[in-house]
């Protein structure tokens, strides 16, 4: 998608082209914006066309007030002559869908991304789109992610591209393609109210494919407890943190779930609960409570026996080790640590590739590794 878009722009005489992204950085998981560029092949494509790459996390920012909330937005995004918004077609456990309008959250400073979750996430997403002007939106629906946005979701090959000059209209179409009515999506409702616009497909001229012919209902909510259920693991609960939990902690929890389920299929635990986010209170009946991250610790400060895993977000190693050491017998812990050490060596040598999701491996011809 990026390759062909750059080709079209260059053919039409565009000279000063910049690609911007703002990945959630995490040293343990190896995530950063520029590593993402390299891993995805975007870096190679950018070099071919002489395009500048920027990391929105380290950009110059302009501070803007949005209903009393100070947010820092990348000047590159704000000052561009023509902003092309290129999200993928996916669901989201907090906002139900994550399309063009939510994609602009990537242009925020990391502290501002977190601040959105401390206030009204959906309303701030809507208001952000009144500050940052998108001139063209292209939603990449070649693959669609169900139960997103984390790696435990399920991808489907759908072979769709949704494009238009109006980001709001594109998001309405994208939402309906995934079988989610626009009035179920809070940030779309907020934007429609703010801009006094109809929240209906009837007000949009759709060319090409018929929405009704390509729409499929996707499940937007990823319940972490279902991941454990699929692995045959019993006795552990994770309450839905809602929209108060930022992507940093969500990514750590998803990584933990993937690793723990892969290493411990069929294990039976006893009254274990993991709390995440600033609004989740531990259940009284839970026997062993892990408070994952500073927000969960603050929300449960009166809980005397809670096991605190500090950080914003907490380190993945600390999270895994805290839960493994406190919940599993010593012999099993030793076996897991030995296996993980061997796998880590294999990954560093390039002879082992950790495969997620653990349940339901993607297979050709629908999913071809050569695509990546």
N, C-alpha and C positions, 0 to 999 in steps of 0.2 A: 504493500500500500504506500509506504513512504517513498520507495524507489520510484514508482510510477508517478506519484504526485510531484516529486522533484523534477522528473523528466518533463512533465507537462508545463510546469512553471518555467523551467529553463527554455523550453521551446517557444514560450511566449515572451521571452526577453527579461524575465525577472533576474536581477543581479545579486541583490543583497538579501539572502535568505538565511533565516536562523531557525534552528529546531530547539525548542525549550521543553524541559521536563523537570519535575521535582519529586524524585523518588524518596520514600522514607528511608533514611540511611540506617544501616545496622551492620556493624563490623562482624559480629558473629555469623549472621546469615549471609554476609558478603554482598549486601545490597547497597548500592549507591547509584546515582544518576549515570555517571560515566561508565561504571561497570555494566549497567543496564544497556547503555548504548552499544558497548562492545558485544555483550552476550546476544543481543537481539539482531545484530547485523546492521543496526542503524548507523553506527560509527563508520563502517565500511562504505555504506551508501552515501553518507554525508561527505566523506573524503572524495568519492568519485565525482560528485557534483560541485565540490568546492563550497560546501555549506558549513556555516558556523554552528557549533553545538554549545549550548549553555546549560548550566545547572541552576534552576530557579532557587535552590536552597542557598546559593552563595552569590546571588545577584545583588545589584543595587535595588533597594525597595523604596516605594513611596507609601507613607503612612496615610491611611484613609479612615475616617470615622464611618462606621455603619451602625446606625441606631445605638450610639454610645459605646460600641465595641471598636477598639483600635486594631486595625489589621494592616499588615505590610504586604503589598502586592508588587510583584516584579515590574520594574520600569520597562523592561523589554516587552512584556505583554501589554502594558498600558500604552506604550508609545509607538507600537508597531503601526505601520500604515495599513496593513491588511493581515488580520489574524485568522488563521485557519485552525479550527478546533477538530482534532482527530482522535476521538475516543473509540473504545470498542463496545460492542453490544453485550452488556452484562447486567445481571441482577446484583443487588447489594443488600446485605443483612440489616443495614440501618436505614437506608433511604429507598429500599425496594428496587430501584433501578439506579444505575450509575452511567450516565450518558454525557451529552455535550455540556449541559449546565453544571453538573457536578465536576466534570473534568477540569473546569477552570480553578478548582480548589488547588490543583497542582501548581498554580502560579503564585501561591502564597508562601510566605516564610514559614519555616517549620513551627515556630511558636504560634503563628496565626492559625495554622492548620489545627493545632491542638485547642486553641481558643474557641474555634467554631463548635467543638464538642462540649465546651463548658457552658455555652449559651444555647440558643435555639438553632440547631444545625440546619434544618430545612429552610427556615426563614433567611438565615445568613447566606445560604447557597443562592436563593432567589435574589437577594439584594446584591450579591457579588456580581450577578449577571446584568445588573443595571450600571455597574461601575466599569466592568471590562467588556468591551464591545467585540463580539465575535462576528466576523464578516462572512465566513463560510464554515459550515459544519459538515464533516464527513464521518459517519459512524461506520466503523469497520465491523460488519457482521458476518465475515467469512466463517469465523467461529463465534459461538455465543456461549457465555458462561452462566450456568444455573447454580444457585446457591453460592454466589460470589460475595465479596471479591477475592477471598483467599484461595490458596491452592487446593483446599479440600472440596471446592466446588466441582461441578461436573460440566465439561465443555461438550458442545454439540456442533457439528459441521452444518452450517445453515446457508452459506454462499450468498449473503446479502450485503448490499451497500446502501446506506440511507444518506442522502446528501441534500442540502438546502442552504439558503442564505439566512434563514431564521432558525436559531438554535432551539427556541421554544417549540416550534412546529416539528423539528426533527426529533426532539425528545418525546413528544406526544406519539409520533409514529413509531419510534423505537420501543416505547413502553407497550404499545398495543401489539406490536409484532411478538413481544414476549408474553402476551396474554394478560397484561396488567393494565387495568383501566387507568387513564390519567388522573381521575379523581381519587385514586388510591395512593397516589404519589404526592406526599406533602409538599415537596419543594415546587412541583408543578402547580399545585393549588395556590401556594403562596405567590408565585410569580403571576399567575392569572389574576389574582386579586389586586396585586400591586399595580399591574399594568392595565387592568380592566380589559382583559382579553378572554374570549370564550375558551373553555377547557374541553374542546370537542374536535374530533376528527373531521366533522362536517364543515368546519371553518378553514380547512386546509386543502389545497389543491395537490393531490398526490398523483404523480406520473409514474409510468413503468408498472411494476408489479402491483397487484391488488393486495392491500393489507390483510384482508380477510383470507386470501389464498395462502399466505405465507405465515400467518400467526400461529403460534403454538404456546400453550400455557406452560410457563416455567415456574418452578418453586423458588421464590426469592429468599426464603428464610432457611438458613443453615443452622440446624440445631446441633450443637456440639455433642449432646447426649446421644444423638442418632449415630454419630461417628463411632462412639464407644459400643453402641448396640451392634453395629455391623461387625465389629471386631470381637463380639461375644464377651465384652468386658462389663462386669456388673459392679454395683455398689459405689458409683461415682456420679456426681451431679454438677452441672454448670448452669447457673441461671443466665437467661438472656440479659446482657448488659445494656441493651437498648442503644440509643445514639450518643450516650455519654462517654463511650469508650472510643478512643482514637485508634487509628490504623496501626500504630506502633505496638500496643498491647495485643490487638487482635491478631497481628502477624505472629507474635511470639506464641500466643495460645494455639493458633493453627499449626505452627511448627511442632509444638509440644504434642498436640493430639496425634499428628501424623506419626511422629517418632514413637510415642508411647504405645499406640495401637499396633504399630508394626512389630514392636519388640515384645508385646505382652498380650497376644490374642488369647481370649478365653480366661483371663485372670479375674478372680473375684476379690473385690475390695470391700471394706467395711465402713460405710457411712462417710465417704470422702466427698468434700465439696471444694470446688475452686471458685473463688469470687474475683470478678474483674470489673473495673469501672467504678465511678463515684456514687452510683445509686443503688448498688446491689448490697443487701444485708444478708448475712449468713443465716441459713435456716437453723432453728433451734434444735432440730433432731439430728443435725450433722455431728458426727463424732470427731472428725478431723477436718479442719478448715484451713485452706491455703489462700492467703490474701495476695493476689498477684498484681503487683504494681503499687505505686504510691497512692493512686486514687482509691483503690480497694482498701488499703491500709487505713486511710483517712476516714472512709465511710464506715469502717468497723473498728474504730479506735477503742470502743468499750468492750470489745471481745478479748477476754483475757488469754485464752488458749490458742488464738489464731496464729498460724505459722506465716510470718511475714517474708515476702520475697520482694525486696525493695528495688526501685528503679522506675524510670519513666522513658521507655519501658524497661522492665527487669531483664537481665541477661537470660538468654535461652538456656545456657548451661546451668545457671543457678536455679531456674524454674524446673528443669528436668531432674537435676540432682536432689532438690528439696523434696519433690514428690516421690521419686523413686526410692530414696533412702528412708523416707518416713512411712511408706506404704507397702513395700515389698520385703520378703524375707532375704537375709544376707546372701544366701547361695544364689538366688535369682539375680540379685543386684550385681554380684561378681560376674555372673555369666553375661549379663547385659553390657557391663562395662568392657569386658574383654571383646565381645562382638562389635561394639561401637568403636573401639580403638582400632580394630582391624579394618572396619569400613572407612574410618577417617583416613587411614594410611592409603587405602585403595583409592579414595577420592582425590587425595593429593597427588598420587601417581598417575591419575587419569585412567585407571583400570576398573573403577567401580562408579556407578551412577545411581544415586539414591532416587528411587522412583516413587512419586506421589501423584495421585492419591493411591493409598495402599490397596484400595478395594475397587476393582474395575479398571484394569489397565487399558489405555487407549490403543487400538489396533488399526493397521491398514485395512482397506484402502482409505477409509474415512479420515484416519489420522496417520500421516506419513511423516516420519522424523526428518525427511529431506526438506520438508516445508520450513524447518527451523534451522 
